[in-house]
């Protein structure tokens, strides 16, 4: 399955980056059953609904990543 996200280990956290608009960035702790998002930022100006959709996509990506781990 192709992903619109990149996940890179940075110390105790992972840096999650959406590769397509609206370019969400977040620090995520995924060593637990439910991932914990420490910080969220967007590179692009976008509407609230676009941010909400990006967060939902990120949630699905993290759930799939945790299930494969």
C-alpha positions in Angstrom: 0.0 0.0 0.0 1.3 3.4 -1.0 1.5 6.0 1.7 1.4 9.8 1.7 3.4 9.9 4.9 7.0 9.6 6.0 8.0 8.4 9.4 11.5 9.0 10.7 12.9 8.1 14.2 14.1 11.2 16.1 15.2 10.2 19.6 12.3 8.9 21.7 9.8 10.2 19.1 9.1 9.7 15.4 8.8 12.6 13.0 5.6 12.2 10.9 5.4 14.2 7.7 2.6 14.2 5.2 4.1 14.3 1.7 1.1 15.9 0.0 -1.0 19.0 0.7 -1.6 20.2 3.5 1.9 18.9 4.6 1.2 18.0 8.2 4.2 17.6 10.5 4.0 16.0 13.9 6.2 14.4 16.6 4.6 11.1 17.6 5.4 8.6 20.3 4.4 5.2 18.8 5.9 2.8 21.4 2.5 2.5 23.1 -0.7 0.8 22.1 -2.3 4.2 21.2 0.2 6.6 19.5 0.7 9.9 21.3 1.1 13.0 19.2 3.4 15.6 20.9 3.3 18.5 18.3 1.3 19.2 15.2 2.0 21.8 12.5 1.1 22.5 8.9 3.4 23.9 6.3 0.5 25.2 4.2 -2.4 27.5 5.0 -5.5 25.3 4.9 -9.0 25.2 6.2 -10.1 23.5 9.4 -11.8 20.7 7.4 -8.5 20.1 5.4 -6.6 19.9 8.7 -9.2 17.5 10.1 -9.0 15.3 7.1 -5.1 15.3 7.3 -5.3 14.3 11.0 -7.7 11.4 10.2 -5.4 10.2 7.4 -2.5 10.4 9.9 -4.4 8.4 12.4 -5.1 5.6 9.9 -1.5 5.6 8.9 -0.3 5.3 12.5 -2.8 2.6 13.3 -1.6 0.6 10.3 2.0 1.2 11.2 1.4 0.1 14.8 -0.4 -3.1 13.6 2.5 -4.0 11.4 5.1 -3.5 14.2 
